[in-house]
């Protein structure tokens, strides 16, 4: 395991995604989906951090799985948001590609950990 979750590229990348979403949704008046998307986005790096700090491989793997679920949830919300014109096609495509990259990184991190 990494010496600190702050050293993990996937944690850094998912934090940047959360900040990007906050900025994109700053003026969004659909508070329901806005709140849900921000919660999902924050859940990704938060679960990476929490799992890393548990210092147990099985716990870390479980929290990585939760982060992957949050990434999939957020992708779904972005697809829906594009259809109701909260995001443009270009914004949605960029966010989705970023989330797919984060999901792959999470899968690699999960696989790199020793099996219990």
LONU-742845 format. One record per residue (C-alpha): residue number from 1; residue in one letter; chain; x, y, z. Coordinates in steps of 0.25 Angstrom, whole numbers. Example, Ala and Ser with C-alpha at 12.3 -4.5 7.8 and 13.67 -1.06 7.14 Angstrom:
<recs>
+-----+---------+--------+-------+-------+-------+
: num : residuo : cadena :    xx :    yy :    zz :
+-----+---------+--------+-------+-------+-------+
:   1 :       A :      A :    49 :   -18 :    31 :
:   2 :       S :      A :    55 :    -4 :    29 :
+-----+---------+--------+-------+-------+-------+
</recs>
This chain:
<recs>
+-----+---------+--------+-------+-------+-------+
: num : residuo : cadena :    xx :    yy :    zz :
+-----+---------+--------+-------+-------+-------+
:   1 :       X :      A :     0 :     0 :     0 :
:   2 :       X :      A :     4 :    14 :    -2 :
:   3 :       X :      A :    10 :    22 :    10 :
:   4 :       X :      A :    -2 :    32 :     9 :
:   5 :       X :      A :   -15 :    33 :     1 :
:   6 :       X :      A :   -10 :    47 :    -3 :
:   7 :       X :      A :     1 :    40 :   -11 :
:   8 :       X :      A :    -9 :    32 :   -20 :
:   9 :       X :      A :   -11 :    37 :   -34 :
:  10 :       X :      A :   -26 :    32 :   -34 :
:  11 :       X :      A :   -29 :    40 :   -21 :
:  12 :       X :      A :   -23 :    53 :   -27 :
:  13 :       X :      A :   -30 :    51 :   -40 :
:  14 :       X :      A :   -44 :    48 :   -33 :
:  15 :       X :      A :   -42 :    60 :   -24 :
:  16 :       X :      A :   -40 :    69 :   -37 :
:  17 :       X :      A :   -52 :    63 :   -43 :
:  18 :       X :      A :   -60 :    67 :   -31 :
:  19 :       X :      A :   -55 :    81 :   -31 :
:  20 :       X :      A :   -58 :    82 :   -46 :
:  21 :       X :      A :   -72 :    77 :   -44 :
:  22 :       X :      A :   -74 :    88 :   -33 :
:  23 :       X :      A :   -70 :    98 :   -43 :
:  24 :       X :      A :   -79 :    93 :   -54 :
:  25 :       X :      A :   -91 :    92 :   -45 :
:  26 :       X :      A :   -89 :   105 :   -38 :
:  27 :       X :      A :  -101 :   111 :   -44 :
:  28 :       X :      A :  -109 :    99 :   -46 :
:  29 :       X :      A :  -123 :   101 :   -40 :
:  30 :       X :      A :  -127 :    86 :   -40 :
:  31 :       X :      A :  -123 :    84 :   -26 :
:  32 :       X :      A :  -127 :    70 :   -25 :
:  33 :       X :      A :  -118 :    64 :   -36 :
:  34 :       X :      A :  -107 :    75 :   -33 :
:  35 :       X :      A :  -107 :    70 :   -18 :
:  36 :       X :      A :  -107 :    55 :   -23 :
:  37 :       X :      A :   -96 :    57 :   -33 :
:  38 :       X :      A :   -87 :    65 :   -23 :
:  39 :       X :      A :   -89 :    54 :   -12 :
:  40 :       X :      A :   -85 :    43 :   -22 :
:  41 :       X :      A :   -73 :    51 :   -27 :
:  42 :       X :      A :   -68 :    53 :   -13 :
:  43 :       X :      A :   -70 :    39 :    -9 :
:  44 :       X :      A :   -60 :    34 :   -19 :
:  45 :       X :      A :   -47 :    41 :   -12 :
:  46 :       X :      A :   -53 :    40 :     2 :
:  47 :       X :      A :   -55 :    25 :     1 :
:  48 :       X :      A :   -41 :    23 :    -5 :
:  49 :       X :      A :   -35 :    31 :     7 :
:  50 :       X :      A :   -43 :    24 :    17 :
:  51 :       X :      A :   -40 :    10 :    12 :
:  52 :       X :      A :   -25 :    14 :    11 :
:  53 :       X :      A :   -25 :    19 :    25 :
:  54 :       X :      A :   -31 :     6 :    31 :
:  55 :       X :      A :   -17 :    -1 :    28 :
:  56 :       X :      A :   -24 :   -14 :    25 :
:  57 :       X :      A :   -24 :   -20 :    11 :
:  58 :       X :      A :   -38 :   -26 :    12 :
:  59 :       X :      A :   -43 :   -12 :    17 :
:  60 :       X :      A :   -36 :    -4 :     6 :
:  61 :       X :      A :   -41 :   -14 :    -5 :
:  62 :       X :      A :   -55 :   -12 :     1 :
:  63 :       X :      A :   -54 :     3 :     1 :
:  64 :       X :      A :   -49 :     3 :   -13 :
:  65 :       X :      A :   -61 :    -5 :   -18 :
:  66 :       X :      A :   -70 :     6 :   -11 :
:  67 :       X :      A :   -62 :    17 :   -19 :
:  68 :       X :      A :   -64 :     9 :   -32 :
:  69 :       X :      A :   -79 :     8 :   -29 :
:  70 :       X :      A :   -79 :    23 :   -26 :
:  71 :       X :      A :   -72 :    25 :   -40 :
:  72 :       X :      A :   -83 :    17 :   -47 :
:  73 :       X :      A :   -94 :    24 :   -40 :
:  74 :       X :      A :   -88 :    38 :   -44 :
:  75 :       X :      A :   -86 :    33 :   -58 :
:  76 :       X :      A :  -101 :    30 :   -59 :
:  77 :       X :      A :  -105 :    43 :   -53 :
:  78 :       X :      A :   -96 :    50 :   -63 :
:  79 :       X :      A :  -103 :    43 :   -75 :
:  80 :       X :      A :  -117 :    47 :   -69 :
:  81 :       X :      A :  -112 :    61 :   -67 :
:  82 :       X :      A :  -108 :    62 :   -81 :
:  83 :       X :      A :  -122 :    58 :   -86 :
:  84 :       X :      A :  -128 :    69 :   -78 :
:  85 :       X :      A :  -118 :    79 :   -82 :
:  86 :       X :      A :  -111 :    81 :   -69 :
:  87 :       X :      A :   -98 :    78 :   -77 :
:  88 :       X :      A :   -94 :    79 :   -91 :
:  89 :       X :      A :   -90 :    68 :  -100 :
:  90 :       X :      A :   -76 :    72 :   -99 :
:  91 :       X :      A :   -76 :    74 :   -84 :
:  92 :       X :      A :   -83 :    61 :   -81 :
:  93 :       X :      A :   -73 :    53 :   -91 :
:  94 :       X :      A :   -61 :    59 :   -83 :
:  95 :       X :      A :   -67 :    56 :   -70 :
:  96 :       X :      A :   -71 :    41 :   -74 :
:  97 :       X :      A :   -57 :    39 :   -80 :
:  98 :       X :      A :   -50 :    44 :   -67 :
:  99 :       X :      A :   -59 :    35 :   -59 :
: 100 :       X :      A :   -56 :    23 :   -68 :
: 101 :       X :      A :   -41 :    26 :   -65 :
: 102 :       X :      A :   -43 :    27 :   -50 :
: 103 :       X :      A :   -51 :    14 :   -50 :
: 104 :       X :      A :   -39 :     7 :   -58 :
: 105 :       X :      A :   -29 :    12 :   -48 :
: 106 :       X :      A :   -38 :     7 :   -36 :
: 107 :       X :      A :   -38 :    -6 :   -43 :
: 108 :       X :      A :   -23 :    -7 :   -44 :
: 109 :       X :      A :   -21 :    -2 :   -30 :
: 110 :       X :      A :   -31 :   -13 :   -25 :
: 111 :       X :      A :   -23 :   -23 :   -33 :
: 112 :       X :      A :   -10 :   -19 :   -28 :
: 113 :       X :      A :   -13 :   -21 :   -13 :
: 114 :       X :      A :    -9 :   -34 :    -7 :
: 115 :       X :      A :   -21 :   -44 :    -7 :
: 116 :       X :      A :   -25 :   -47 :     8 :
+-----+---------+--------+-------+-------+-------+
</recs>
